[in-house]
């Protein structure tokens, strides 16, 4: 089963903590966005292997609900 982790809000990508091929467990921190000077963490929703990372640190103008990380 493939799980898409989507951005919760629009903002800037502050940190990306995973790369394709990494193994993650439910609750692991995948990336952190900066929204109006606040950090918004995004966690893995399932156990699996990171298939794709569609964001980069420092990337600006990200939209809400975009697919940031794919876990299979």
C-alpha positions in Angstrom: 0.0 0.0 0.0 1.3 3.5 -0.9 0.8 6.4 1.6 1.1 10.0 0.5 2.1 12.5 3.1 0.7 15.9 2.1 1.5 19.3 3.3 -0.9 20.5 6.0 -0.7 24.2 5.0 1.0 26.6 2.6 4.5 27.7 3.6 8.2 27.2 3.2 10.1 23.9 3.6 12.4 24.3 6.6 13.9 20.8 7.0 13.6 17.5 5.1 14.7 14.6 7.3 14.2 11.7 4.9 15.4 10.6 1.4 14.2 7.9 -1.0 15.1 4.4 0.3 14.9 5.4 4.0 12.9 3.1 6.3 10.4 4.9 8.5 8.0 4.0 11.2 4.6 5.5 12.1 5.2 8.8 13.9 8.8 9.4 12.6 9.4 13.0 11.6 9.6 13.4 7.9 9.8 17.1 7.3 9.1 20.5 9.0 7.5 23.4 7.3 7.8 27.1 8.4 4.5 28.9 8.4 4.4 32.5 9.7 7.5 31.9 11.9 6.0 28.7 13.4 7.3 25.1 12.8 4.7 22.7 11.5 6.1 19.1 11.7 4.8 16.3 9.5 5.1 12.7 10.5 4.9 9.3 8.8 1.4 7.9 8.9 2.5 4.3 8.5 5.6 2.1 8.5 7.4 1.6 5.2 10.1 2.7 2.8 10.3 6.2 1.4 9.6 6.0 -2.3 9.7 9.7 -3.2 10.5 13.1 -1.7 8.9 15.9 -3.7 10.2 18.8 -1.6 13.5 20.4 -0.8 14.8 22.4 2.1 14.4 26.1 1.6 11.7 25.6 -1.1 9.2 28.5 -0.9 5.6 29.0 -2.0 4.5 25.4 -1.2 0.7 24.9 -1.4 -1.4 23.1 1.1 -2.3 19.5 0.3 0.5 18.8 -2.0 2.2 15.4 -2.0 5.5 15.9 -0.2 6.6 12.3 0.6 5.4 9.0 -0.7 5.8 5.9 1.5 5.3 2.3 0.3 
